[in-house]
Amino acid sequence: MTQKAKGKKVKKMTEEYKKLDKAEMSIWECCELLNEVVDDSDPDLDEPQIQHLLQSAEAIRKDYPNEDWLHLTAVIHDLGKILLLPRFGELPQWAVVGDTFPLGCAFDESIVHHKYFKENQDTYNPAYNTKNGIYSEGCGLDKVMMSWGHDEYMHMVAKQNETTLPSAALFIIKYHSFYPLHREGAYTHLMNEEDVENLKWLNIFNKYDLYSKSKVLVDVEEVKPYYTSLIEKYFPAKLKW
């Protein structure tokens, strides 16, 4: 699929899902719903999805007790995976989970399975195969079209439901699967000053997202009052999804 075709597909997905007409429920209800999701890209996680969210959040809470917004970000960052469920379109795994990357500029070699891009004709298209492509240096990542995934969807849900979480939280939600950026340092030339500041928090967050999985389970009922209080602080009681 060419970048132009991918771009059209992303735009179509964005237009479809930004309607937020699939469900109306609270953040905590969505956390519980996420337990129905099976993420094939995460085969080593045998416990319910909510355990990963709470293990990440509790680990951050211990080390950063005053950053309650970061605790909540850990709880909600993967909620977009509900796109795998029938009532949300039952999208295929490749369209929901896995690494994300920019469209409209050269495919960086750090993108997972980069070798397969040689089959994509846009690799040879001068409109798209340069460092900046259709963008300008320092334009800001909010101007960059990313491949579709659960990150993009949850970012959309949070913004359109007018969350009061800080911009760093929204940055984490949208780019936590953008491994070429935060693991390899690719595409930093497209970032603006706000992105640079927010990336610092994403780098902190990723340590807990990737390495907090444990067989020691969090007592969900014990911690629920704390996290529901944060949900009340930063979100409306019911959200459109």
ChimeraX attribute file (.defattr): number of C-alpha atoms within 10 A of each C-alpha:
attribute: neighborCount
match mode: 1-to-1
recipient: residues
	/A:1	12
	/A:2	15
	/A:3	22
	/A:4	13
	/A:5	10
	/A:6	16
	/A:7	19
	/A:8	12
	/A:9	15
	/A:10	19
	/A:11	15
	/A:12	12
	/A:13	15
	/A:14	15
	/A:15	11
	/A:16	11
	/A:17	18
	/A:18	15
	/A:19	13
	/A:20	18
	/A:21	11
	/A:22	11
	/A:23	13
	/A:24	13
	/A:25	12
	/A:26	18
	/A:27	22
	/A:28	18
	/A:29	11
	/A:30	19
	/A:31	20
	/A:32	13
	/A:33	16
	/A:34	21
	/A:35	14
	/A:36	15
	/A:37	15
	/A:38	18
	/A:39	16
	/A:40	12
	/A:41	12
	/A:42	10
	/A:43	8
	/A:44	9
	/A:45	16
	/A:46	11
	/A:47	13
	/A:48	15
	/A:49	21
	/A:50	23
	/A:51	23
	/A:52	24
	/A:53	25
	/A:54	27
	/A:55	24
	/A:56	26
	/A:57	24
	/A:58	21
	/A:59	19
	/A:60	23
	/A:61	19
	/A:62	10
	/A:63	9
	/A:64	12
	/A:65	12
	/A:66	10
	/A:67	11
	/A:68	17
	/A:69	19
	/A:70	23
	/A:71	26
	/A:72	26
	/A:73	23
	/A:74	26
	/A:75	24
	/A:76	23
	/A:77	22
	/A:78	24
	/A:79	25
	/A:80	24
	/A:81	27
	/A:82	26
	/A:83	24
	/A:84	22
	/A:85	16
	/A:86	9
	/A:87	10
	/A:88	17
	/A:89	12
	/A:90	14
	/A:91	15
	/A:92	11
	/A:93	16
	/A:94	12
	/A:95	18
	/A:96	23
	/A:97	22
	/A:98	18
	/A:99	19
	/A:100	25
	/A:101	23
	/A:102	20
	/A:103	20
	/A:104	22
	/A:105	24
	/A:106	22
	/A:107	23
	/A:108	18
	/A:109	13
	/A:110	15
	/A:111	19
	/A:112	14
	/A:113	8
	/A:114	11
	/A:115	10
	/A:116	8
	/A:117	16
	/A:118	11
	/A:119	11
	/A:120	12
	/A:121	12
	/A:122	20
	/A:123	18
	/A:124	13
	/A:125	15
	/A:126	11
	/A:127	14
	/A:128	20
	/A:129	19
	/A:130	16
	/A:131	17
	/A:132	18
	/A:133	16
	/A:134	14
	/A:135	18
	/A:136	14
	/A:137	14
	/A:138	16
	/A:139	15
	/A:140	18
	/A:141	20
	/A:142	13
	/A:143	12
	/A:144	18
	/A:145	16
	/A:146	21
	/A:147	21
	/A:148	23
	/A:149	24
	/A:150	24
	/A:151	29
	/A:152	19
	/A:153	25
	/A:154	23
	/A:155	22
	/A:156	22
	/A:157	20
	/A:158	22
	/A:159	12
	/A:160	15
	/A:161	16
	/A:162	13
	/A:163	16
	/A:164	15
	/A:165	19
	/A:166	13
	/A:167	13
	/A:168	20
	/A:169	24
	/A:170	23
	/A:171	20
	/A:172	26
	/A:173	26
	/A:174	22
	/A:175	22
	/A:176	22
	/A:177	22
	/A:178	21
	/A:179	19
	/A:180	20
	/A:181	19
	/A:182	18
	/A:183	12
	/A:184	14
	/A:185	11
	/A:186	18
	/A:187	21
	/A:188	18
	/A:189	15
	/A:190	19
	/A:191	20
	/A:192	15
	/A:193	11
	/A:194	13
	/A:195	18
	/A:196	12
	/A:197	13
	/A:198	17
	/A:199	21
	/A:200	13
	/A:201	15
	/A:202	21
	/A:203	15
	/A:204	13
	/A:205	21
	/A:206	19
	/A:207	13
	/A:208	19
	/A:209	22
	/A:210	10
	/A:211	11
	/A:212	18
	/A:213	19
	/A:214	13
	/A:215	11
	/A:216	8
	/A:217	13
	/A:218	16
	/A:219	11
	/A:220	12
	/A:221	8
	/A:222	8
	/A:223	12
	/A:224	13
	/A:225	11
	/A:226	13
	/A:227	19
	/A:228	17
	/A:229	12
	/A:230	16
	/A:231	22
	/A:232	13
	/A:233	15
	/A:234	17
	/A:235	19
	/A:236	15
	/A:237	13
	/A:238	15
	/A:239	19
	/A:240	17
	/A:241	24
